[in-house]
Amino acid sequence: MSTERTMRVIGQDALGGPEVLEVKTVQRPEPRPNEVLVRVRAAGVNPTDWKHRASGGFLGKPPFTLGWDVSGTVEKVGIGVAAFAPGDDVFGMLPYPHGHGSHAEYVVAPVRALWHKPASIDHVQAAALPLVSLTALQALDEVAGLQPGQRVLIHAAAGGVGHVAVQIAKERGAYVIGTASAAKHDFLRELGADEVIDYRESDFTEAVKDIDVVLDTIGGSTSTGSLRVLRPGGVVVSILPVGSRKFFDEAEALGVRAVRMLVDTDRAGLRRIAELVEAGSLRATIAGTFPLADAAEAHRLGDTGRTTGKLVLTVD
């Protein structure tokens, strides 16, 4: 293969720990009609990446290249693309779950999976935002219908989705309560959280009540326990798409709502994220950056479950 037509990717041929990730050289893709070839400058790493690495998840058996978040520069556009031109800086989320592949030097994306990168932030910041921000926007706005003045409980509020959700909920005028370890409480208050709960020292089901919306990023007993802190008619939105039927049965018995969801590609949502960034209402906290070739190290850090904010791969 000509080096001009190849690219490096982070691939895997087996499921397992971070050690299964390796740098591979593959054919550079070409954009089809209504697609854009993006030269990747940075790519976010999310819990869904290390979960798919280990279990296959929605993707099944390898080989595959992970990554849904991307920020970069348009290299080439397919037939019919009017929104972007070569040289434009863009950011976005590849269609979840089967549009993966941003942990690479180049990636092809549907034109509607991208938006213009906010000029006020760099590619690292931009790559950290799409998946977590779209998840929070869709959960809080579209599913929960969050209104000003409502009380919102956000679990794992210092994590990737959580710390973005805190900011979006505050921008919407909500009263925000977050769960996190004590060491992260000051960080959450800086983001605007009105109350913080140390999940290691307190049972959140006893610490809060009269909640309108719960954003559940943990699942299991957290999902079902969250139902008991809701006001009548309140809703728990879980971003864990698979779990026990008990979650829905208990919600029905209590007269509240229980919803499971997956994030979806959303160009209008990306535009809204860009507007929030430019208005100074939204920023990503970067837990660490790693060169593309060191993706395994990013996964090792992610596997600890102790990061604050987002991990990002950078591409020269």
N, C-alpha and C positions, 0 to 999 in steps of 0.2 A: 504493500500500500504506500502511496506517496505520502510523505509527511505533511504536505499541504492539505491533504484530504483526511487526515486522521486527527484524533483527539484523545486526551487522557480522560478516563472515567474512574470512579471508585466502584468496582464491581465485586460480586461475590458469587461463588459457585456452590456454596453450601450454607446451611443455616448454622448459627452458633454465636459465639462471642465476638467481640470486636476484631479478633485475630483473623476472622474469615474475610475481612475487607482487604482488598488489594488494588493497586493501581494497574489499570489495563489500558491498552491502546486499541481503539476501535475506529471504524469508519465514521467520519463526520456526517451527520444527517443533513438532508436537504429539505427545505420547507415546501410543503404541498400548498394548494390553494387555501387561502385564509389561515395560513400558518406563518410564524415568524421564527427565524433562526437567531438565537440570542447568544452572544459571546458572554459567558458567565463571568461576572466579577466577584460575586459572593453568593453563597447559598446557605440558607438556614438549616439547622439540624434540630429536629423535633422528637419528642418521645415516640411518635409513630414510626420514625426511622429506626430507632434501636429495637422497637418491638417487632417490626417487620424483618429486620436483620436476624433476629433470634428465632422467630416463629413462622415467618412467611406471610402470616396474616392474610389479607385480601389478595396478595400477590401469588400465593402458592409457593412452588419450589423455584429456587434460583436456576439459571443465572438471571440477575437483574441489577440495575443501578438505582439506588434510592435517591430521595430528595424531591421535595415539592416546592419549597420556597426558592425564589430566584431573584437576583438583581443583576442587571448587566446592560450591554449595549447591543442594539439591533445590528446584526451582521448582514442579513439578507431577508427579504420578504417574499412570500409566495404570491401567486396570482390572486388579485382581488383585494389585497390588503391596502386599505386607505388610511388607517389610523396611525401607522408608524412608517418610518423610513430608515434606511441604514444610517447609523450614527446616533439615533435616539437612545437615550437612557430610559430603561423600563424596569418595572418590578412587577411581581405577581406570584400566583400560585398555580402550578400545573394541576390539571383536573384530578381530583382525589376520588378514588385511590389509584386508578390505573394510568394516570398521566405522569407517573414518577420519572426521575432521571436527571434532576438538576445538579447532582453531585458529579459534575463533569465540566470540561472546558467550554463546551457548547451544548445547547439544548434547543429542540424545536418545541414551540408552544402554540396552541390555538390563539388567534389574535385576541379573543375575548377573555383570555386568562391573564392579560397584561394591562398595565396602565403606565402612564408616564411617571418616572421616579420623581418624588418631591425634590426640588432643587436644594432645599435647606438641609438635606441629610446625605450622607455618603452611602456607598453601596452596601457596606456592612449593616448599617442601620436599616436600610431598605430591605435587605434580604431577611432580616430578623422579624419583619412585621406581618407578611401576608397571611400565613396559615393561622397564626394565633389571633390576629386581629379579625379576620373573617369569621373565625369560630366564635369569638366573643360578640361581634356585631350580630351574627345570625342568631345566636342563642338569646341575647338580651333583647334585641329589637324585633326580629321576625317571629321567634317562638314565644318568648315571654311577653312581648309587647310592653317593655319597661316604660314607666311613666315618671315624670318628675315627682320627687317626694316619696317614692316607694322605698321600702327597705330591702336591700339586696345582701345576700350572704354568698361570698365567693370562697370556695375551698381551694387550698394550695395557692393562696393569693399572690405569693411571691414567685410562682413558676411562670412558664412561658405564656400560657393562656391567661393565667390568673392576674399577672401584673398589668397586662393590657386591658383585661376586663375591668379592673379597678378604675383605670383612667376613663374608659368609655362610659362606665356607669356614672362616674362623677360628672362627666361632661353632659350626661343626660339629666342631671339634677337629682340623682338618687342618694339615699343615705346608705353608705357602703360599709359592710362588716367583712373582714377577711380572716381566714385561719392561716396560721404559719407558726414556725418555731419562734421563740422569743427573740433570737438574734436578728430576725428579719422584720421585727415590728416597726423600728424607726424607718426602714426603707418603705414600708407600706404607708406609713403616715405621710412621708414625703410625697408619695404618689396621690394622696388625698383620702386614704381610708379614714373613716370616722371612728371605727372601733377595730381592734385586733384581738384575736383569741389565740392563745398558745395551745395548740391541739395536744401537746404532750402533757400539759398540766390540767387542762379543763375539758370536760365533756361538752361539746358545742350544743348538744340537745338540751342541756340544762342552762347554758350560758346565754342563749338568745331565744327570742320568741317573736311572734307577730311579724314574720318575714313574708314579703310578697313574692320574692324571686330568689331561688338558690341556683347558683351555677356550680354543678358538681363535676369536678375534674378528676375524681378519685375512684368512684364506683364502690361496689360491695356494700358493706354496712353503712358507709357514708351516704349512699343514695337513699336507702330506706330510712336512716335516721333523720335525714334532712326533711323528709315529709312531715315529721312531727313538730318542726319549728315553724311551719307555715301558718299563715292566716287562712281562714276558709276561702277557697277559691284561688289560693296561691299555687305556684308552680315550681317544681324542681326540674331543671333542664340538665340532663347528664350528657356529657360528650363521649361517654363510654357506650358504644352502640350495642354491645352484647352484655347480657346479664340475666339475673333471676327474674322470673315472672312475678315474684313477690313484690317487686318495686311497683308494678302497676296495680296489683291487687290491694296493697295497703293504701295506695293513693285513692283508689275508689272508695274504700271503707272510710277514709278520713275526709272525703269531700274536697280533695285537692287534685291537682294535675301532676302527672309524671310523664316526662318526654325524654326519649333518647334521640340523639341526632348525630349526623356526620357533617363536617364542613363541606361546602360546595363552592366550586369556582364561581366568581361573582365580580364582573367588571365594574358594576355600579358600586359594589362594596369597596373595591380597590380605590375607586375615585373618592369615596367618602373617607377612607383611611388617609389618602393623600391630603385631603382638605383638613382633617384633624391634625395631621403632622404640621402642615403649613401654618395652622392657627396656634400651634404651640400646646395643643391639648393632648397629644399622644407622642410617646417616645418609647423606644425599646431599650431595656437595660441589657447590656451584653455581658454574659457570664464568661465568655472566652472566645477567642478566634484562633483558628488553626489553618495552616496551609492545606490545600486539597489533599496532598499526599499523606497528611497526618489525620485523615478522617477517623481512623481507628482510635486515636487519642481522644477525639471529641466524643466518640461513642462511649469510651471508658468513663469519661467524666459524666456523661449523661446517665449512664447506668447506675451511678451512685444515688440518683434521685435527690441530690442536695444542692443543685444549682439554683442561682437566683437570676431570673431572666432567661436569655437565649444564648445558644451556642451557634457559631457561624463559621463556615468554611470560606476561605479566601482563595481566589484564583488569579494568578499572575497573567 
